[in-house]
């Protein structure tokens, strides 16, 4: 087994090091975050740092890169307090990846990459119409991370849109059935393959499979 020290990792070329560290943490959720500014100008960004924060209240967080690298999504969320998170599916993966490009603020990624805005009466931020699993959030807190000038953005789920047949009787959402894509690193995408579900773990009791 190879061993890599921190000093060795720091000596690597920038993009090699970024690929190595980004893929080290393993498979993760990747989604499109939809926002709009106060004039209605829409924006769509690709994020792979989305994480469950809590279920009661229903909170979801994501890491926004430094402002000079990814300013538009964060600025729109700060000004309107509303945004959407939209799962990605194979039929438009290439378009979704293109949303990571740095377009000017006055350019809508929806128009540039060929995805469709979808609005609900009570939600001012755009959903991705093509997404099969999507939800809207209201901003709760933005926590600066001084170590690398990023931000943890925490939102409360206000609305969820998905097909009924994706939800199991116990409330579990079968994202495999929805063909939701996950990612590893900064440019590699995967479909999932279920391995198993187990009952809630308790000390001294062998967990039973429930799938």
N, CA and C of each residue as an Amber inpcrd file, in Angstrom:
protein
   633
   0.8430000  -1.1990000   0.0000000   0.0000000   0.0000000   0.0000000
   0.8730000   1.2420000   0.0000000   0.6000000   2.1590000  -0.9130000
   1.3700000   3.3980000  -0.9900000   0.9810000   4.3560000   0.1310000
   1.9410000   5.1530000   0.5930000   1.7090000   6.1390000   1.6390000
   2.1460000   7.5070000   1.1410000   1.2990000   8.5210000   1.3680000
   1.5780000   9.8700000   0.8860000   1.5580000  10.8340000   2.0650000
   2.6700000  11.4860000   2.3490000   2.7350000  12.4490000   3.4400000
   2.1340000  13.7770000   3.0060000   1.7820000  14.6020000   3.9960000
   1.2330000  15.9250000   3.6860000   2.2310000  16.7610000   2.8950000
   3.5100000  16.6680000   3.2520000   4.5260000  17.4580000   2.5420000
   4.6410000  17.0290000   1.0860000   4.5010000  15.7280000   0.8280000
   4.5340000  15.2500000  -0.5510000   3.3190000  15.7560000  -1.3210000
   2.1390000  15.6460000  -0.6960000   0.9060000  16.1010000  -1.3450000
   0.9970000  17.5860000  -1.6840000   1.5410000  18.3780000  -0.7690000
   1.6600000  19.8190000  -1.0060000   2.6470000  20.1460000  -2.1230000
   3.5530000  19.2290000  -2.4140000   4.5420000  19.4730000  -3.4600000
   4.0100000  19.2040000  -4.8630000   2.8570000  18.5570000  -4.9550000
   2.3170000  18.1870000  -6.2590000   1.8160000  19.3990000  -7.0360000
   1.7180000  19.2430000  -8.3470000   1.1160000  20.2550000  -9.2060000
  -0.3320000  20.4890000  -8.7880000  -0.7840000  21.7280000  -8.9150000
  -2.0820000  22.1550000  -8.3600000  -3.2440000  21.2640000  -8.7670000
  -3.4040000  20.9940000 -10.0590000  -4.5770000  20.2550000 -10.5110000
  -4.4800000  18.7670000 -10.1700000  -3.2510000  18.2290000 -10.1680000
  -3.0670000  16.8390000  -9.7290000  -3.4780000  16.7110000  -8.2650000
  -3.0240000  17.6530000  -7.4320000  -3.3750000  17.6290000  -6.0070000
  -4.8830000  17.7790000  -5.8090000  -5.5030000  18.6690000  -6.5710000
  -6.9550000  18.8720000  -6.4480000  -7.7210000  17.6110000  -6.8190000
  -7.3220000  16.9510000  -7.8970000  -7.9820000  15.7060000  -8.2920000
  -7.8190000  14.6280000  -7.2290000  -6.6420000  14.5210000  -6.6800000
  -6.3520000  13.5090000  -5.6620000  -7.2010000  13.7100000  -4.4140000
  -7.1910000  14.9320000  -3.8760000  -7.9200000  15.2070000  -2.6290000
  -9.4270000  15.1750000  -2.8430000  -9.8990000  15.7030000  -3.9660000
 -11.3350000  15.7080000  -4.2310000 -11.9010000  14.3080000  -4.3850000
 -11.1140000  13.3860000  -4.9390000 -11.6170000  12.0210000  -5.1120000
 -11.3860000  11.1630000  -3.8690000 -10.4970000  11.5920000  -2.9760000
 -10.1920000  10.8200000  -1.7700000 -11.3950000  10.6660000  -0.8540000
 -12.2400000  11.6770000  -0.7750000 -13.3730000  11.6370000   0.1520000
 -14.4900000  10.7180000  -0.3170000 -14.4450000  10.2520000  -1.5650000
 -15.4010000   9.2550000  -2.0300000 -16.6060000   9.8370000  -2.7360000
 -17.5340000   8.9470000  -3.0700000 -18.7280000   9.3340000  -3.8100000
 -19.5810000  10.2970000  -2.9940000 -20.1660000  11.2650000  -3.6700000
 -20.9700000  12.2610000  -2.9740000 -22.0920000  12.7620000  -3.8740000
 -23.0500000  13.3890000  -3.2300000 -24.1720000  13.9720000  -3.9520000
 -23.6780000  15.0820000  -4.8650000 -24.2750000  15.1730000  -6.0540000
 -23.9930000  16.3000000  -6.9400000 -25.3280000  16.8100000  -7.4750000
 -25.5330000  18.1090000  -7.4020000 -26.8290000  18.6740000  -7.7820000
 -26.6390000  20.0460000  -8.4120000 -27.6950000  20.5240000  -9.0420000
 -27.7300000  21.8670000  -9.5990000 -28.4770000  22.7800000  -8.6370000
 -27.8650000  23.8750000  -8.2570000 -28.4920000  24.8460000  -7.3600000
 -29.0280000  25.9980000  -8.2040000 -30.3460000  26.1880000  -8.1270000
 -31.0050000  27.2310000  -8.9020000 -31.2920000  28.4550000  -8.0520000
 -30.9410000  29.6290000  -8.5750000 -31.2050000  30.8850000  -7.8740000
 -31.6490000  31.9400000  -8.8770000 -32.1120000  33.0500000  -8.3380000
 -32.4270000  34.2320000  -9.1530000 -32.1180000  35.4600000  -8.3190000
 -31.6990000  36.5400000  -8.9740000 -31.4880000  37.7790000  -8.2270000
 -32.8100000  38.5320000  -8.1030000 -32.7780000  39.7060000  -7.5120000
 -34.0220000  40.4370000  -7.2570000 -34.6810000  40.9640000  -8.5280000
 -33.9480000  40.9860000  -9.6230000 -34.5390000  41.4140000 -10.8940000
 -35.1350000  40.2320000 -11.6650000 -34.9230000  39.0080000 -11.1540000
 -35.4280000  37.8290000 -11.8340000 -34.4140000  37.1330000 -12.7250000
 -33.1700000  37.6570000 -12.7890000 -32.1120000  37.0140000 -13.5770000
 -31.7660000  35.6680000 -12.9470000 -31.9150000  34.5870000 -13.7210000
 -31.7170000  33.2450000 -13.1690000 -30.2570000  32.8140000 -13.2610000
 -29.9090000  31.8800000 -12.3720000 -28.5500000  31.3530000 -12.3070000
 -28.6300000  29.8760000 -11.9310000 -27.6850000  29.0990000 -12.4440000
 -27.6430000  27.6710000 -12.1400000 -26.1940000  27.2680000 -11.9170000
 -25.9100000  26.6470000 -10.7740000 -24.5520000  26.2400000 -10.4530000
 -24.4890000  24.7730000 -10.0810000 -23.3490000  24.1460000 -10.3380000
 -23.1260000  22.7370000 -10.0380000 -22.3720000  22.6240000  -8.7200000
 -22.9310000  21.8380000  -7.7780000 -22.3110000  21.6860000  -6.4590000
 -22.2920000  20.2200000  -6.0480000 -21.1430000  19.7770000  -5.5080000
 -21.0130000  18.3840000  -5.0610000 -20.6970000  18.3020000  -3.5800000
 -21.0490000  19.3430000  -2.8420000 -20.7590000  19.3790000  -1.3990000
 -22.0390000  19.4840000  -0.5770000 -23.1290000  18.9560000  -1.0990000
 -24.4290000  19.0630000  -0.4230000 -24.5250000  18.0010000   0.6570000
 -25.0020000  18.3920000   1.8460000 -25.0070000  17.4730000   2.9830000
 -26.2650000  17.6600000   3.8260000 -26.7840000  16.5400000   4.3290000
 -27.9060000  16.5460000   5.2700000 -27.4380000  17.1290000   6.5920000
 -28.1570000  18.1190000   7.1130000 -27.8290000  18.7260000   8.4030000
 -28.7460000  18.2010000   9.5000000 -30.0370000  18.0550000   9.2040000
 -30.9910000  17.5710000  10.2000000 -32.3540000  17.3640000   9.5790000
 -33.1850000  16.5760000  10.2660000 -34.5180000  16.2640000   9.7410000
 -35.6360000  17.0230000  10.4310000 -35.4050000  17.5570000  11.6200000
 -36.4530000  18.2670000  12.3540000 -35.8280000  19.4120000  13.1500000
 -35.7510000  20.6090000  12.5550000 -36.2720000  20.9770000  11.2380000
 -35.4490000  20.3680000  10.1020000 -36.0490000  20.3430000   8.9090000
 -35.4040000  19.7400000   7.7490000 -34.3750000  20.7070000   7.1740000
 -33.0970000  20.4470000   7.4420000 -32.0260000  21.3520000   7.0500000
 -31.0320000  20.6520000   6.1240000 -30.6060000  21.3830000   5.1060000
 -29.6060000  20.8910000   4.1630000 -28.5460000  21.9740000   4.0100000
 -27.2880000  21.5490000   3.9520000 -26.2030000  22.5050000   3.7840000
 -25.4000000  22.2220000   2.5250000 -24.6650000  23.2150000   2.0880000
 -23.6860000  23.0030000   1.0170000 -22.5400000  23.9900000   1.2170000
 -21.3800000  23.6380000   0.6640000 -20.2140000  24.5050000   0.7520000
 -20.1220000  25.3450000  -0.5170000 -20.1030000  26.6600000  -0.3260000
 -19.8820000  27.5810000  -1.4430000 -18.4140000  27.9730000  -1.4560000
 -17.8050000  27.8880000  -2.6230000 -16.3970000  28.2490000  -2.7540000
 -16.1830000  29.7430000  -2.4590000 -14.9330000  30.1880000  -2.3730000
 -14.6740000  31.6140000  -2.1220000 -15.4250000  32.5140000  -3.1040000
 -15.7770000  33.6940000  -2.6560000 -16.6060000  34.5960000  -3.4730000
 -15.9770000  34.9000000  -4.8280000 -14.6590000  35.0450000  -4.8630000
 -14.0420000  35.3900000  -6.1430000 -14.0800000  34.2290000  -7.1300000
 -14.3170000  33.0060000  -6.6340000 -14.3860000  31.8410000  -7.5150000
 -15.8190000  31.5050000  -7.9000000 -16.7740000  31.7220000  -7.0090000
 -18.1780000  31.3650000  -7.2690000 -19.0940000  32.3590000  -6.5620000
 -19.2160000  33.5740000  -7.0950000 -19.9480000  34.6210000  -6.3780000
 -21.4530000  34.6530000  -6.5920000 -21.9520000  34.1890000  -7.7470000
 -23.3270000  34.4950000  -8.1340000 -24.3640000  33.7370000  -7.3120000
 -24.1500000  32.4450000  -7.1050000 -25.1170000  31.6680000  -6.3230000
 -25.2480000  32.2320000  -4.9230000 -24.1210000  32.4740000  -4.2750000
 -24.1420000  32.9810000  -2.9050000 -24.7850000  34.3620000  -2.8400000
 -24.4490000  35.2400000  -3.7710000 -25.0300000  36.5870000  -3.7660000
 -26.5390000  36.5440000  -3.9530000 -27.0210000  35.6760000  -4.8350000
 -28.4630000  35.5760000  -5.0570000 -29.1810000  35.0410000  -3.8230000
 -28.5810000  34.0530000  -3.1740000 -29.1930000  33.5030000  -1.9600000
 -29.2300000  34.5520000  -0.8560000 -28.1660000  35.3190000  -0.7270000
 -28.1250000  36.3650000   0.2960000 -29.1950000  37.4270000   0.0380000
 -29.4360000  37.7530000  -1.2220000 -30.3580000  38.8560000  -1.5380000
 -31.8220000  38.4300000  -1.5110000 -32.1150000  37.1650000  -1.8410000
 -33.5120000  36.7260000  -1.9020000 -33.8950000  35.7420000  -0.8060000
 -32.9120000  35.0060000  -0.2650000 -33.1820000  34.0390000   0.7980000
 -33.8240000  32.7580000   0.3240000 -33.8490000  32.5210000  -0.9950000
 -34.5300000  31.3350000  -1.5350000 -33.6510000  30.7020000  -2.6150000
 -33.6280000  29.3580000  -2.6620000 -32.9060000  28.6600000  -3.7240000
 -33.4460000  27.2440000  -3.8600000 -33.0870000  26.5840000  -4.9450000
 -33.5290000  25.2040000  -5.1670000 -32.3230000  24.2970000  -5.3560000
 -32.5090000  23.0310000  -5.0220000 -31.4970000  21.9990000  -5.2770000
 -32.1550000  20.9290000  -6.1420000 -31.5070000  20.6010000  -7.2530000
 -32.0940000  19.7360000  -8.2720000 -31.1600000  18.5740000  -8.5870000
 -31.6520000  17.3410000  -8.4240000 -30.8420000  16.1800000  -8.7430000
 -30.5610000  16.1180000 -10.2390000 -29.4870000  15.4140000 -10.5860000
 -29.0530000  15.2870000 -11.9790000 -29.2860000  13.8630000 -12.4470000
 -29.7150000  13.7090000 -13.7040000 -30.0050000  12.4040000 -14.2810000
 -29.2530000  12.2500000 -15.6070000 -29.0440000  11.0290000 -16.0740000
 -28.1800000  10.7880000 -17.2240000 -28.5640000  11.5320000 -18.4930000
 -29.8460000  11.8010000 -18.6950000 -30.2880000  12.3870000 -19.9610000
 -29.7370000  13.7870000 -20.2040000 -29.2950000  14.4710000 -19.1520000
 -28.7390000  15.8150000 -19.3480000 -27.4600000  16.0260000 -18.5380000
 -26.7030000  14.9660000 -18.3360000 -25.4740000  15.0640000 -17.5480000
 -24.4750000  16.0460000 -18.1510000 -24.2810000  15.9740000 -19.4560000
 -23.3080000  16.8620000 -20.0960000 -23.7020000  18.3250000 -19.9010000
 -24.9910000  18.6150000 -20.0090000 -25.4660000  19.9820000 -19.7940000
 -25.2210000  20.4070000 -18.3430000 -25.5010000  19.5020000 -17.4070000
 -25.3160000  19.8180000 -15.9910000 -23.8510000  20.1220000 -15.6890000
 -22.9520000  19.3360000 -16.2610000 -21.5300000  19.5790000 -16.0350000
 -21.1260000  20.9610000 -16.5480000 -21.7030000  21.3810000 -17.6590000
 -21.3650000  22.6840000 -18.2380000 -21.7780000  23.8310000 -17.3240000
 -22.7080000  23.5740000 -16.4070000 -23.1380000  24.6170000 -15.4710000
 -22.0240000  25.0110000 -14.5050000 -20.9390000  24.2350000 -14.4590000
 -19.8140000  24.5820000 -13.5960000 -18.9130000  25.6400000 -14.2250000
 -19.1440000  25.9620000 -15.4990000 -18.3550000  27.0030000 -16.1670000
 -18.6730000  28.3690000 -15.5600000 -17.7100000  29.2800000 -15.6330000
 -17.8550000  30.5980000 -15.0230000 -18.4730000  31.5910000 -16.0150000
 -19.7950000  31.6320000 -16.0540000 -20.4970000  32.5900000 -16.9060000
 -20.6530000  33.9260000 -16.1780000 -20.7560000  35.0290000 -16.9050000
 -20.9980000  36.3220000 -16.2690000 -22.3550000  36.3430000 -15.5620000
 -22.4980000  37.2440000 -14.6060000 -23.7230000  37.3140000 -13.8150000
 -24.9480000  37.5860000 -14.6730000 -24.7770000  38.3310000 -15.7700000
 -25.9210000  38.6840000 -16.6140000 -26.3210000  37.5690000 -17.5780000
 -25.6090000  36.4630000 -17.5620000 -25.8980000  35.3260000 -18.4340000
 -26.5390000  34.2080000 -17.6090000 -27.6760000  33.7010000 -18.0690000
 -28.3420000  32.6010000 -17.3830000 -27.7860000  31.2750000 -17.8800000
 -27.2940000  30.4630000 -16.9580000 -26.8210000  29.1330000 -17.3210000
 -27.9330000  28.2910000 -17.9160000 -29.1700000  28.4920000 -17.4860000
 -30.2980000  27.7650000 -18.0690000 -30.3010000  27.9300000 -19.5870000
 -30.1540000  29.1650000 -20.0450000 -30.1720000  29.4440000 -21.4780000
 -28.9330000  28.8900000 -22.1680000 -27.7770000  29.0480000 -21.5360000
 -26.5230000  28.6600000 -22.1600000 -26.3840000  27.1450000 -22.3290000
 -26.8630000  26.3780000 -21.3470000 -26.6550000  24.9280000 -21.3990000
 -27.8860000  24.1680000 -21.8920000 -29.0260000  24.8560000 -22.0080000
 -30.2040000  24.2230000 -22.5810000 -31.0760000  23.4630000 -21.6130000
 -31.1380000  23.9070000 -20.3660000 -32.0880000  23.3490000 -19.4060000
 -33.2230000  24.3510000 -19.1870000 -34.3290000  23.8810000 -18.6230000
 -35.5680000  24.6600000 -18.5760000 -35.8930000  25.1240000 -17.1620000
 -36.1990000  26.4010000 -17.0150000 -36.6370000  26.9060000 -15.7120000
 -38.0640000  26.4420000 -15.4240000 -38.3450000  26.2200000 -14.1520000
 -39.6820000  25.8350000 -13.6950000 -39.9370000  26.5720000 -12.3840000
 -41.0770000  27.2420000 -12.2860000 -41.3680000  28.0450000 -11.0980000
 -42.6440000  27.5650000 -10.4110000 -42.6640000  27.7100000  -9.1000000
 -43.8610000  27.5210000  -8.2920000 -44.2890000  28.8900000  -7.7540000
 -45.5980000  29.0600000  -7.5210000 -46.1210000  30.3700000  -7.1320000
 -45.4620000  30.9290000  -5.8790000 -45.1450000  30.0660000  -4.9300000
 -44.6180000  30.5450000  -3.6510000 -43.0960000  30.5340000  -3.5870000
 -42.4440000  30.1240000  -4.6880000 -40.9800000  30.0050000  -4.7050000
 -40.4300000  30.8870000  -5.8160000 -39.6010000  31.8570000  -5.4630000
 -39.0850000  32.7900000  -6.4690000 -37.8510000  32.2480000  -7.1950000
 -37.2030000  31.2330000  -6.6540000 -36.0350000  30.6500000  -7.3080000
 -36.4720000  29.5970000  -8.3240000 -35.7270000  29.4090000  -9.3960000
 -36.1130000  28.4470000 -10.4310000 -35.7190000  27.0170000 -10.0800000
 -36.6210000  26.0880000 -10.3440000 -36.2920000  24.6700000 -10.3680000
 -35.7830000  24.3130000 -11.7630000 -35.1100000  23.1640000 -11.8800000
 -34.7640000  22.5940000 -13.1770000 -35.9030000  21.6600000 -13.5810000
 -36.6210000  22.0180000 -14.6280000 -37.7880000  21.2420000 -15.0360000
 -37.4290000  19.7890000 -15.3140000 -36.2730000  19.5350000 -15.8990000
 -35.8720000  18.1880000 -16.2840000 -35.5120000  17.3020000 -15.0860000
 -35.3040000  17.8760000 -13.9170000 -34.9230000  17.0960000 -12.7400000
 -36.1120000  16.3160000 -12.1880000 -35.8720000  15.0680000 -11.7910000
 -36.9330000  14.2060000 -11.2680000 -37.0850000  14.2980000  -9.7560000
 -36.0590000  14.8130000  -9.0840000 -36.0870000  15.0080000  -7.6260000
 -35.5160000  16.3900000  -7.3510000 -36.3120000  17.2570000  -6.7280000
 -35.8670000  18.6380000  -6.5120000 -36.5810000  19.2220000  -5.3070000
 -35.9450000  20.2150000  -4.6880000 -36.5500000  20.8170000  -3.5050000
 -36.1060000  22.2680000  -3.3610000 -36.9680000  23.0500000  -2.7280000
 -36.7040000  24.4720000  -2.5080000 -36.3660000  24.7060000  -1.0490000
 -35.4850000  25.6590000  -0.8150000 -35.0390000  25.9560000   0.5410000
 -35.0930000  27.4500000   0.8200000 -35.2700000  27.7750000   2.0930000
 -35.1440000  29.1520000   2.5520000 -33.8720000  29.2600000   3.3740000
 -33.1120000  30.3020000   3.1450000 -31.8280000  30.4790000   3.8220000
 -32.0250000  30.6200000   5.3240000 -31.2240000  29.8790000   6.0920000
 -31.2490000  29.9570000   7.5500000 -29.9680000  30.5710000   8.1070000
 -28.8420000  30.2020000   7.5160000 -27.5660000  30.6880000   8.0610000
 -26.4550000  30.5070000   7.0300000 -25.5510000  31.4560000   6.9940000
 -24.3290000  31.3420000   6.2100000 -23.1620000  31.4390000   7.1770000
 -22.3550000  30.3940000   7.2320000 -21.2440000  30.3270000   8.1800000
 -19.9230000  30.4280000   7.4170000 -19.1850000  31.5220000   7.5880000
 -17.8820000  31.6410000   6.9180000 -16.8870000  30.6300000   7.4940000
 -16.0390000  30.0840000   6.6260000 -14.9710000  29.1790000   7.0420000
 -13.6600000  29.8780000   6.6990000 -13.0610000  30.5900000   7.6680000
 -11.8670000  31.3970000   7.3830000 -10.6800000  30.5890000   6.8660000
 -10.5850000  29.3130000   7.2020000  -9.4390000  28.4970000   6.7990000
  -9.1810000  28.5340000   5.3000000 -10.2540000  28.5270000   4.5000000
 -10.0740000  28.5630000   3.0460000 -11.0500000  29.5220000   2.3580000
 -11.6560000  30.4080000   3.1470000 -12.5400000  31.4590000   2.6310000
 -13.7790000  30.9160000   1.9230000 -14.2330000  29.7330000   2.3380000
 -15.4750000  29.1850000   1.8130000 -16.6100000  29.4750000   2.7920000
 -17.8260000  29.0140000   2.4340000 -19.0030000  29.2920000   3.2590000
 -19.8710000  28.0480000   3.3480000 -20.3360000  27.7470000   4.5480000
 -21.3500000  26.7200000   4.7280000 -22.7100000  27.4050000   4.6830000
 -23.4930000  27.0790000   3.6720000 -24.8160000  27.6780000   3.4910000
 -25.8570000  26.6670000   3.9530000 -26.6740000  27.0480000   4.9350000
 -27.6720000  26.1380000   5.4980000 -29.0690000  26.6540000   5.1760000
 -29.8900000  25.7770000   4.6100000 -31.2530000  26.1410000   4.2690000
 -32.2690000  25.1730000   4.8380000 -33.4820000  25.6520000   5.0200000
 -34.5970000  24.8140000   5.4810000 -35.4460000  24.4170000   4.2810000
 -35.7710000  23.1420000   4.1820000 -36.5710000  22.6580000   3.0630000
 -37.9950000  23.1990000   3.1720000 -38.4500000  23.8640000   2.1180000
 -39.7860000  24.4430000   2.0810000 -40.7240000  23.6800000   1.1450000
 -40.1860000  22.9730000   0.1570000 -41.0120000  22.2470000  -0.8010000
 -40.1650000  21.1590000  -1.4550000 -40.7680000  19.9850000  -1.6630000
 -40.1050000  18.8870000  -2.3700000 -40.9800000  18.4720000  -3.5450000
 -40.3610000  18.2400000  -4.7110000 -41.0830000  17.7950000  -5.8930000
 -40.4010000  16.5200000  -6.4110000 -41.1840000  15.4320000  -6.4740000
 -40.6740000  14.1730000  -7.0230000 -41.8380000  13.2630000  -7.3800000
 -41.5350000  12.1890000  -8.0890000 -42.5610000  11.2180000  -8.4560000
 -42.9660000  10.3750000  -7.2380000 -44.2680000  10.1020000  -7.1050000
 -44.7560000   9.3260000  -5.9590000 -44.0870000   7.9680000  -5.8450000
 -43.7960000   7.3280000  -6.9770000 -43.2800000   5.9610000  -6.9150000
 -41.8120000   5.8870000  -6.5080000 -41.1860000   7.0200000  -6.2450000
 -39.8270000   7.0060000  -5.7170000 -39.8050000   6.8560000  -4.1980000
 -40.9550000   7.0240000  -3.5340000 -41.0090000   7.0350000  -2.0780000
 -41.5430000   5.7040000  -1.5590000 -40.7470000   5.0300000  -0.7040000
 -41.1460000   3.7580000  -0.1180000 -42.1810000   3.9860000   0.9810000
 -42.9110000   2.9230000   1.4080000 -43.9200000   3.0670000   2.4590000
 -43.3780000   3.6540000   3.7680000 -42.0680000   3.4600000   4.0270000
 -41.4960000   3.9900000   5.2680000 -40.8940000   5.3800000   5.0860000
 -41.0910000   5.9830000   3.9090000 -40.6020000   7.3370000   3.6630000
 -39.2590000   7.4090000   2.9710000 -38.5820000   6.2950000   2.7980000
 -37.2800000   6.2630000   2.1360000 -37.4380000   6.6080000   0.6560000
 -36.5860000   7.5260000   0.1520000 -36.6270000   7.9050000  -1.2590000
 -35.6310000   7.0470000  -2.0300000 -36.1090000   6.3040000  -2.9910000
 -35.2850000   5.3970000  -3.7830000 -34.6690000   6.1760000  -4.9460000
 -33.5100000   6.7480000  -4.7090000 -32.8580000   7.5580000  -5.7330000
 -32.2920000   6.7130000  -6.8650000 -32.0660000   5.4330000  -6.6110000
 -31.6420000   4.5280000  -7.6880000 -32.7430000   4.4300000  -8.7470000
 -33.9740000   4.3610000  -8.2990000 -35.1120000   4.2930000  -9.2190000
 -35.2340000   5.5750000 -10.0310000 -34.8410000   6.6810000  -9.4360000
 -34.9060000   7.9710000 -10.1260000 -33.7030000   8.2080000 -11.0350000
 -32.7350000   7.2840000 -11.0330000 -31.5000000   7.4480000 -11.8230000
 -30.7320000   8.6940000 -11.4220000 -30.7520000   9.0150000 -10.1250000
 -29.9690000  10.1470000  -9.6440000 -28.4820000   9.8260000  -9.7380000
 -27.7200000  10.7790000 -10.2280000 -26.2830000  10.6220000 -10.4190000
 -25.5320000  11.1400000  -9.1950000 -24.4220000  10.4740000  -8.8680000
 -23.5100000  10.9720000  -7.8500000 -22.1660000  11.2720000  -8.5060000
 -21.2170000  11.7940000  -7.7420000 -19.9460000  12.1900000  -8.3390000
 -18.7780000  11.7720000  -7.4660000 -17.5950000  11.8150000  -8.0580000
 -16.3450000  11.6720000  -7.3250000 -15.3350000  12.5900000  -7.9840000
 -14.5350000  13.2560000  -7.1800000 -13.6340000  14.2410000  -7.7310000
 -14.4060000  15.4380000  -8.2550000 -13.8400000  16.1010000  -9.2550000
 -14.4690000  17.3160000  -9.7780000 -15.0690000  17.1370000 -11.1620000
 -14.9130000  15.9440000 -11.7600000 -15.3920000  15.8040000 -13.1340000
 -15.8160000  14.3900000 -13.4990000 -16.0820000  13.5410000 -12.4860000
 -16.4300000  12.1480000 -12.7570000 -17.7840000  11.8400000 -12.1220000
 -18.6570000  11.1790000 -12.8900000 -20.0380000  10.9600000 -12.4540000
 -20.3910000   9.4780000 -12.5310000 -21.3220000   9.0540000 -11.6570000
 -21.6490000   7.6400000 -11.5250000 -23.1380000   7.4430000 -11.2840000
 -23.6490000   6.3070000 -11.7490000 -24.9560000   5.8290000 -11.3280000
 -24.7620000   4.8760000 -10.1580000 -25.7740000   4.7530000  -9.3260000
 -25.6580000   3.9360000  -8.1230000 -26.1880000   2.5210000  -8.3360000
 -25.7440000   1.6080000  -7.4910000 -26.2440000   0.2390000  -7.4720000
 -26.5540000  -0.1310000  -6.0280000 -27.8180000  -0.3790000  -5.6800000
 -28.1590000  -0.7060000  -4.2930000 -27.4360000  -1.9690000  -3.8120000
 -26.9680000  -1.9290000  -2.5770000 -26.3180000  -3.0850000  -1.9500000
 -27.1880000  -3.6530000  -0.8390000 -27.8860000  -2.7950000  -0.1040000
 -28.7780000  -3.2880000   0.9420000 -29.2240000  -2.1900000   1.8810000
 -30.4030000  -2.3950000   2.4890000 -30.8980000  -1.5590000   3.5790000
 -31.0380000  -2.4330000   4.8170000 -30.7980000  -1.8330000   5.9850000
 -30.8570000  -2.5770000   7.2360000 -31.7250000  -1.8380000   8.2410000
 -32.2830000  -2.5880000   9.1700000 -33.0620000  -1.9770000  10.2350000
 -32.1740000  -1.0860000  11.1020000 -32.8040000  -0.1820000  11.8380000
 -32.1000000   0.7170000  12.7390000 -31.2140000  -0.0840000  13.6920000
 -29.9370000   0.3150000  13.7930000 -28.9750000  -0.4560000  14.5920000
 -29.1350000  -0.1830000  16.0840000 -29.1520000  -1.2640000  16.8880000
 -29.2070000  -1.1690000  18.3410000 -28.1510000  -2.0810000  18.9430000
 -27.5540000  -1.7020000  20.0720000 -26.4940000  -2.5070000  20.6690000
 -26.9640000  -3.9400000  20.9610000 -26.1410000  -4.9200000  20.5910000
 -26.4110000  -6.3100000  20.9310000 -27.4440000  -6.9960000  20.0610000
 -27.9690000  -6.3070000  19.0560000 -28.9820000  -6.8950000  18.1890000
 -28.4570000  -6.8810000  16.7560000 -28.4370000  -8.0620000  16.1350000
 -27.9590000  -8.1480000  14.7700000 -28.9450000  -7.4340000  13.8510000
 -28.4790000  -6.4580000  13.0690000 -29.4110000  -5.7360000  12.1860000
 -29.9400000  -6.6380000  11.0740000 -31.2190000  -6.5040000  10.7820000
 -31.8590000  -7.2910000   9.7400000 -31.9840000  -6.4760000   8.4650000
 -31.7890000  -7.1600000   7.3460000 -31.9890000  -6.4830000   6.0640000
 -33.4790000  -6.2120000   5.8630000 -33.7950000  -5.0700000   5.2880000
 -35.2040000  -4.7260000   5.0550000 -35.4880000  -4.5110000   3.5780000
 -34.5280000  -4.8210000   2.7160000 -34.7860000  -4.6400000   1.2870000
 -35.2780000  -5.9460000   0.6610000
